[in-house]
Amino acid sequence: MSFGERLSKGWYSNERWPLLLVPLSRLASVIINRRRHRFLTNGPYWVSPVPLIVVGNITVGGTGKTPLVQSLVSHLKSWGYHPGIISRGYGGSSKKYPLAVKIDTPASECGDEPLMLAQTTGCPVYVDPDRCSAAQQLIKHEQVDVIVSDDGLQHYRMGRDIEIVVIDGERGVGNGQLLPAGPLREPVSRLGSVDYVVINGVSNFPEFLEYDCMSLIPKALVNLVDGREVQPGNISSEFTGQTVRAIAGIGNPTRFFNSLKALGLNIDAQAFEDHHAYSKTDIEYNGPVIMTEKDAVKCYPLATTEHWYLKIGAQLPEELFCNLRDQLQRLSGDE
């Protein structure tokens, strides 16, 4: 186990040793407060001419932002908007930014999540470590009237109209400490200033915090080679008597593994680091292999008919989207 893995495990358990890093967390707190104060006092470096929605988190690691982005842009389209998506492109390394992500752009250039969004949403996707630059190029080259930023809550150079924070209901905020003593990018008090807090999964959050719940629902098991789909009710019978290799290179692989078990599968689980760059050896197995959709975008060139991914969808209260639509209409002056 790497130091990073040990540290992450310590954040979300009762281990005390990460608290030795609290002096560094106090220094981080000073830096965070200064950046936030500068943003609130002087305003952002760049303000979008169209409404900009940030979907982010206050912790490191996966919380379920990307499925929420997929659901959000689907609703935006149904309301008559033309959304575009921007991202940092974590895990990718392009020679030139901003980068317009196409459905065949290598994940090694654009990152796995932006590629998945480009393939599944039909929206224009631009990546750049400087999200202001990504948004500017998106507006310049595409006909968009609303921008969704996948992550970027702490990218204070970029103005935003709506902030949505996603929290992993199972892991919560860990030990409640700022990095590096804990998983927090910003203090929990930051939740009081955002527009919407979305809890992914079962939550033990205090009642005084207003939030909406999100569930990730299995939609189908999809074969990487021939595209064949198996519906959730038939997945266990598809692999009767077999042990399935389950692989995941995401922020919280346990959630994915538990989803497969809930579908009635007997799994041999193998977790990789978030945004892992897969090799053929990583996905070889004497039998079926099931991965996340995020992993699948990197594994198509390596896949055989034994390789599958689990397609999921985000289920959220319709009231959240009604409130969001009303807020967008007010921003656009359509009321």
PEZI-V337772 format. One record per run of one state. SS is the DSSP state (~ for helix, > for strand, _ for the rest). FROM is the first residue (numbers start at 1). TO is the last residue. If there is no record, write none. Layout:
# PEZI-V337772
<<SS | FROM | TO> <SS | FROM | TO>>
This chain:
# PEZI-V337772
<<_ | 1 | 2> <~ | 3 | 11> <_ | 12 | 16> <~ | 17 | 42> <_ | 43 | 45> <> | 46 | 46> <_ | 47 | 50> <> | 51 | 56> <_ | 57 | 58> <> | 59 | 59> <_ | 60 | 64> <~ | 65 | 78> <_ | 79 | 82> <> | 83 | 87> <_ | 88 | 98> <> | 99 | 101> <_ | 102 | 106> <~ | 107 | 110> <_ | 111 | 111> <~ | 112 | 121> <_ | 122 | 123> <> | 124 | 127> <_ | 128 | 130> <~ | 131 | 141> <_ | 142 | 145> <> | 146 | 150> <_ | 151 | 157> <> | 158 | 158> <_ | 159 | 161> <> | 162 | 168> <_ | 169 | 177> <> | 178 | 178> <_ | 179 | 183> <> | 184 | 184> <_ | 185 | 187> <~ | 188 | 193> <_ | 194 | 195> <> | 196 | 200> <_ | 201 | 211> <> | 212 | 223> <_ | 224 | 228> <> | 229 | 230> <_ | 231 | 231> <~ | 232 | 238> <_ | 239 | 242> <> | 243 | 248> <_ | 249 | 252> <~ | 253 | 262> <_ | 263 | 265> <> | 266 | 271> <_ | 272 | 279> <~ | 280 | 283> <_ | 284 | 288> <> | 289 | 292> <~ | 293 | 302> <_ | 303 | 306> <> | 307 | 316> <_ | 317 | 317> <~ | 318 | 332> <_ | 333 | 335>>
